[in-house]
Structures are given as C-alpha cells and as structure tokens.
C-alpha cells in the first residue's frame, strides 16, 4: 500500500493541470462577459448627442 505522500505526488500533476485549465476557462468567460457589458454600455449612449457635441464645437 502506498503512503499518502506518494498518492498526492502521483495525482498532483493532474490536479494542477485541471486548476490551470479551469482558470483559463474562467478568464475566457470573464472576457466574454466584459465585452458584452462594454457593448451594451456603448449602445446605451445616444449617438446623436455625441454628434451634436462635435457640431457645437465646430460652430464655436
């Protein structure tokens, strides 16, 4: 029968690989959610108001 340390050492690379893969998935999901939030924020702003600001600036 193997000791606890031997069993941990045998499974450690697998566990670390899983943690690394899971963290990459979390980072990817965060990037996707962040880009969607930015897209919604940009769409919520009125484009006409930014055009009027530029026109007012040019007229002064």
N, C-alpha and C positions, 0 to 999 in steps of 0.2 A: 504494500500500500504506500502510495506517495504522500509526502508531507504536504502541509498546507502551502508552504512556500513554493514547492515545486509545481503545485497546481496553479497557483497565482502566476508564476513565471511562465507557465505553459499557455495560459489564457490572456496574459497581459497584452501581447501584440494585437490580438483580435479585438479586445475591448478598446484599446487606443485607436485602432483603425475605425471602429464604429463611432467613437466620440468625434473623431476628425471629420468623418463623412456627415454625421448629424449636424455638426457646427456649420459645415459648408451649405447644407440644405437650409438651415436657419438664416444664414447670411443671404442666400438667394431669395428666400421668401421675404425677408425684410426689404431687400432692394426692390422687389416687385411691388410690395405694398407701398413703399415710399414713392416710387414713380407714379403709381396710381393716385396717391394723395396729391402729389405735385400737379398732375394733370387736372384733377378736379379743382384745385386752387386756381390754376391758370384759367380754366373755363369759367369759373365763377366771377372773374373780373370782367367788367364791361369794356369791350374793345373800343367802343365809341368814345368813352371818356378819355382813354389814352390818346386817341386821335385828336380830340378837342384840345387837349393839353398841348400837343405839338403844334396845332394850328394857332392857338393863342400865343404861343412862344414865338412863332414866326411872324405874327402880326405886330408884335411889340417892338 
